[in-house]
Amino acid sequence: MEWILFTIGLLVGGILGMMIVGIVSSGKMSDLDSEIISLRIQRNLLKDELLKQKPKRQYKKRKYKPRKKHKKWILGSLD
């Protein structure tokens, strides 16, 4: 008889524990979601502010100089 009550207590305790953890974590998740949204808004506002300060430059394609060929050293010329 005791083991039946013990098993029922474990099941009820486990279920209640999982429900409490779910409720607490859902509150934290909603806080994190609202913080993410506010940070995205702040990022967009700062980005717009930076774009207003500096006019956007036109992109110029650079021409790179080719590498110079290295001279090959001959053992006799090192003397």
GROMACS elastic network, one bead per residue, 0.5 to 0.9 nm:
[ bonds ]
;  ai    aj funct       b0    kb
    1     4     6  0.53532   500
    1     5     6  0.66588   500
    1     6     6  0.87761   500
    2     5     6  0.52773   500
    2     6     6  0.61383   500
    2     7     6  0.86471   500
    3     7     6  0.60257   500
    3     8     6  0.85139   500
    4     7     6  0.51354   500
    4     8     6  0.61728   500
    4     9     6  0.85116   500
    5     8     6  0.50813   500
    5     9     6  0.60036   500
    5    10     6  0.85803   500
    6     9     6  0.50577   500
    6    10     6  0.62193   500
    6    11     6  0.87213   500
    7    10     6  0.51081   500
    7    11     6  0.62574   500
    7    12     6  0.86543   500
    8    11     6  0.51475   500
    8    12     6  0.61194   500
    8    13     6  0.83870   500
    9    12     6  0.52117   500
    9    13     6  0.58552   500
    9    14     6  0.83394   500
   10    13     6  0.50658   500
   10    14     6  0.58972   500
   10    15     6  0.85061   500
   11    14     6  0.51224   500
   11    15     6  0.61634   500
   11    16     6  0.85831   500
   12    15     6  0.52047   500
   12    16     6  0.61052   500
   12    17     6  0.84336   500
   13    16     6  0.51767   500
   13    17     6  0.59112   500
   13    18     6  0.85345   500
   14    17     6  0.50614   500
   14    18     6  0.61662   500
   14    19     6  0.86389   500
   15    18     6  0.52220   500
   15    19     6  0.62732   500
   15    20     6  0.87519   500
   16    19     6  0.50778   500
   16    20     6  0.62151   500
   16    21     6  0.86559   500
   17    20     6  0.51950   500
   17    21     6  0.62201   500
   17    22     6  0.86069   500
   18    21     6  0.51431   500
   18    22     6  0.61268   500
   18    23     6  0.86906   500
   19    22     6  0.50854   500
   19    23     6  0.62436   500
   19    24     6  0.87103   500
   20    23     6  0.51901   500
   20    24     6  0.62218   500
   20    25     6  0.85759   500
   21    24     6  0.52459   500
   21    25     6  0.60385   500
   21    26     6  0.85014   500
   22    25     6  0.52394   500
   22    26     6  0.60383   500
   22    27     6  0.87649   500
   23    26     6  0.52760   500
   23    27     6  0.66113   500
   24    27     6  0.54345   500
   24    28     6  0.66803   500
   24    29     6  0.89304   500
   25    28     6  0.50634   500
   25    29     6  0.61401   500
   25    30     6  0.87250   500
   26    29     6  0.50248   500
   26    30     6  0.62872   500
   26    31     6  0.87184   500
   27    30     6  0.53248   500
   27    31     6  0.64347   500
   27    32     6  0.88064   500
   28    31     6  0.51211   500
   28    32     6  0.62504   500
   28    33     6  0.86598   500
   29    32     6  0.50575   500
   29    33     6  0.61074   500
   29    34     6  0.86504   500
   30    33     6  0.50360   500
   30    34     6  0.62254   500
   30    35     6  0.86010   500
   31    34     6  0.52818   500
   31    35     6  0.62401   500
   31    36     6  0.87147   500
   32    35     6  0.50326   500
   32    36     6  0.61690   500
   32    37     6  0.86980   500
   33    36     6  0.51101   500
   33    37     6  0.63338   500
   33    38     6  0.87549   500
   34    37     6  0.51378   500
   34    38     6  0.62672   500
   34    39     6  0.86479   500
   35    38     6  0.51396   500
   35    39     6  0.61150   500
   35    40     6  0.85996   500
   36    39     6  0.51415   500
   36    40     6  0.61962   500
   36    41     6  0.87212   500
   37    40     6  0.51651   500
   37    41     6  0.63419   500
   37    42     6  0.86852   500
   38    41     6  0.51358   500
   38    42     6  0.61815   500
   38    43     6  0.86177   500
   39    43     6  0.60510   500
   39    44     6  0.86185   500
   40    43     6  0.50471   500
   40    44     6  0.62609   500
   40    45     6  0.86624   500
   41    44     6  0.52132   500
   41    45     6  0.62443   500
   41    46     6  0.86931   500
   42    45     6  0.51192   500
   42    46     6  0.61732   500
   42    47     6  0.85011   500
   43    46     6  0.51891   500
   43    47     6  0.60393   500
   43    48     6  0.86099   500
   44    48     6  0.61587   500
   44    49     6  0.85724   500
   45    48     6  0.51702   500
   45    49     6  0.62046   500
   45    50     6  0.87404   500
   46    50     6  0.62219   500
   46    51     6  0.86351   500
   47    50     6  0.51869   500
   47    51     6  0.62686   500
   47    52     6  0.87002   500
   48    51     6  0.50806   500
   48    52     6  0.62104   500
   48    53     6  0.87871   500
   49    52     6  0.51591   500
   49    53     6  0.64323   500
   50    53     6  0.52061   500
   50    54     6  0.64691   500
   51    54     6  0.55402   500
   51    55     6  0.65332   500
   51    56     6  0.71940   500
   52    55     6  0.67136   500
   52    56     6  0.89789   500
   54    57     6  0.85504   500
   57    60     6  0.88567   500
   65    68     6  0.87269   500
   67    70     6  0.87561   500
   73    76     6  0.84360   500
   73    77     6  0.69603   500
   73    78     6  0.74072   500
   74    77     6  0.54507   500
   74    78     6  0.69629   500
   75    78     6  0.56470   500
   75    79     6  0.78869   500
   76    79     6  0.62692   500
